[in-house]
Amino acid sequence: MPAKINITGLTFGRLTVLSESDLRTKDGKVKWLCRCSCGIEKIISGKELRNGDSRSCGCLERETLLKRNTKHGLSKTPEYHIWKAIKQRCCNIEDHAYKDYGGRGITMCDRWLNSFENFISDMGDKPEGLFSIDRKDNDLGYSPDNCFWATKKEQGKNKRNNRWITHNGETKHLQGWADYFMIPVSTLHSALKVKSFEYLYEKYAF
């Protein structure tokens, strides 16, 4: 008969072996007293532990079943559809927007990729009105540090193809300068074709 292997102190899944118990299996093998990470103690055979048949006191199986049968209840919300759309354009090569996102290296962080719950925990609920997710840096991916809820106007300012203009060491996109002078973008665009910034400052700045 092979020598008994002492597995006291070893961890199998959520179970830590405390000591050998007085109980034996039908074929005379040792059973071990184990403590689950949830605090419950249970006596389990060494074979079950080594084969991975027992990884907890039963709490892991209950949690897995509950997760499988319980929806987060937010699958019909705007936030869920936004999260799903981000995931599609970053990961699905069949998505129509993939070339502008995943195709150029824009990713969704691991924390959000497979967890809508983490996404909503980090971003919070979408504010009332026409808000959607935007990125602070368009060359970086979707992550808590780089994303915020933005209005349509804010997103328009942040487009990659927006025109950026530097004057006297200050750089703004076209909409930014229009906001500065408090005039429509179309007025600013037309004025820049024939007028200088000095003229704009004289006419509109205060």
Buried (B, 14 or more C-beta within 10 A) or exposed (E): EEEEEEBEEBEBBBBBBBEBBEEEEEEEEBBBBBBBBEEBEBEBBBBBBEEEEBBBBEBBEEEEEEEEEEEEEBEEBEBBEBBEBBBBBBBEEEBEBBEEBBEEEBBBBEEBBEBBEBBBEBBEEBEEEEBBBBBEEEEBBBBBEBBEBBBEEBBBBBEEEBEEBEEEEEEBBBBBBBBBBEBEBEEBEEBBEEEEBEEBBEEBEE
